[in-house]
Amino acid sequence: MLGYVFMQKALLVGFLVSLAIPLVGQVLVLRKYSMLGDALSHGALAGVCFGLIVGINPTIAATIIAVFLSFAVTVVGRKMRENSEIAIAIIMSLGVGIAGILSGFIDSSVSITSFLFGSIVAISQGEFYTVVVLSLLVIGLCYIFYYQFMFYSFNELEAGRNGVNVKAINFLFTVMVGLTIAISARIVGALIISSLLVIPVACGLLLSKSYKSNMLTAMALSSLFTLGGITMSFYFDLRPGGTIVVFACLTLIAIMTFQHFQKNNR
């Protein structure tokens, strides 16, 4: 497998993205915004369609749209504080609607399908560098602002009282969510990216007892799911995105089953 250059690139990109996804996913889960990834991934499809129509890098176009929609969710959510979850459904509907209209202007359905279900082994050289740079950027920002994001995850008001610039962190995190969704769409696909945002973190919550240990566990498992899924997809001729997510789901079920029997045997 490693004798193929496209597989070497796929494994490298997959590894970097698998580290970035749970860093953002953990904050989303703790802030009860797990479905935000679903809304933005569907919305990012509009960016992909636009990029394919005008002839620019679809990943860059998806990144711009995902960041824009991430801010839109924040704005709509503040206007509807008592029903802020509606903002996610509204933005997802808008993104899907625009993507549906734009898809009618694309000559071939092959390109858009690769973003729906992921096609990590078929990324272009330009997409490769784009994903690598954006992944490293997200990882670096999470490291630099680790404590700010930790406070922000649990209680926004307490974070402000402890000296965290909540507005700046909220702005930064909103951008990071858009970036992560956009780069992940090429790996596992827009339709199932929310799974990879949530499942490694869910596994970490079952196995860990602190914010830091949960984050490290989620990153390790996300890497295992991604690299393992890519490897299995190569040898069994499967779709990489679907294989990664099914592997992750089966692991979560195995952990829950093991803990259930362990608890009953005590």
CORVENPE-V671200 format. One record per backbone hydrogen bond with DSSP energy under -0.5 kcal/mol. NH is the residue of the N-H (numbers start at 1). CO is the residue of the C=O. If there is no record, write none. Layout:
nh co
NH CO
NH CO
This chain:
nh co
4 1
8 4
9 5
10 6
11 7
12 8
13 9
14 10
15 11
16 12
17 13
18 14
19 15
19 16
20 16
21 17
22 18
23 19
24 20
25 21
26 22
27 23
28 24
29 25
30 26
31 27
32 29
33 28
36 33
37 34
39 35
40 36
41 37
42 38
43 39
44 40
45 41
45 42
46 43
47 43
48 44
49 45
50 46
51 47
52 48
53 49
54 50
55 51
56 51
61 57
62 58
63 59
64 60
65 61
66 62
67 63
68 64
69 65
70 66
71 67
72 68
73 69
74 70
75 71
76 72
77 73
78 74
79 75
80 76
81 78
83 80
84 81
86 83
87 84
88 84
88 85
89 85
90 86
91 87
92 88
93 89
94 90
95 91
96 92
97 93
98 94
99 95
100 96
101 97
102 98
103 99
104 100
104 101
105 102
106 103
113 109
114 110
115 111
115 112
116 112
117 113
118 114
119 186
120 187
122 119
123 120
128 124
129 125
130 126
131 127
132 128
133 129
134 130
135 131
136 132
137 133
138 134
139 135
140 136
141 137
142 138
143 139
144 140
145 141
146 143
149 145
150 146
151 147
152 148
153 149
154 150
155 151
159 155
160 156
161 157
162 158
163 160
164 159
166 164
169 165
170 166
171 167
172 168
173 169
174 170
175 171
176 172
177 173
178 174
179 175
180 176
181 177
182 178
183 179
184 180
185 181
186 182
187 184
188 184
189 184
189 185
190 115
191 116
192 189
193 189
195 192
196 192
197 193
198 194
199 195
202 198
203 199
204 200
205 201
206 202
207 203
208 204
214 210
215 211
216 212
217 213
218 214
219 215
220 216
221 217
222 218
223 219
224 220
225 221
226 222
227 223
228 224
229 225
230 226
231 227
232 228
233 229
234 230
235 231
236 232
237 233
238 233
243 239
244 240
245 241
246 242
247 243
248 244
249 245
250 246
251 247
252 248
253 249
254 250
255 251
256 252
257 253
258 254
259 255
260 256
261 257
262 258
263 259
264 260
265 261
266 263
